[in-house]
Amino acid sequence: MLLDMGTSMAKQASEGFMQGPIFAEPGIRAIMDRSIADLPETLRPVFSTHMPKVFEATAIAYTRQFTLEELQDISAFARTPSGQRYFISLQLLLSDPAVAKANQGMFEASAPVLKAQHEKLKVELVNYLEANPEVVERLQKAGVGK
């Protein structure tokens, strides 16, 4: 279910981010679409390893965020037919055309902001590495950039 939710979000993000002439190229678009379609299976081993820890951490976070009475209310709701349907339907809600369109719009608006942030970060990192050649040497010895 989590992989499906992630895939829905990735598809929505890709629709928002993949704008401009490069993504109008059918071959490039097919490669990108295939990459996104492969995400669930690519990420499955990572999710399998880390999700138990994430669930445990989430349980701890819930105890910090909610009182015992609130947690009991949430648990009671989850055991009702409506609660079960709600939790099972979360992925479907993310895939709803209205939600997908809103997310795609958000990701599309985010693309130029992220690109500008990426460029700013790149300049800052290059300046840092140029000013600190010993760091470059250390990184090269560690196999970074090979």
Secondary structure, 3 states (H helix, E strand, C coil): CHHHHHHHHHHHHHHHHCCCHHHHCHHHHHHHHHHHHHHHHHHHHHHHHHHHHHHHHHHHHHHHHCCHHHHHHHHHHHHCHHHHHHHHCHHHHHHCHHHHHHHHHHHHHHHHHHHHHHHHHHHHHHHHHHHCHHHHHHHHHCCCCC
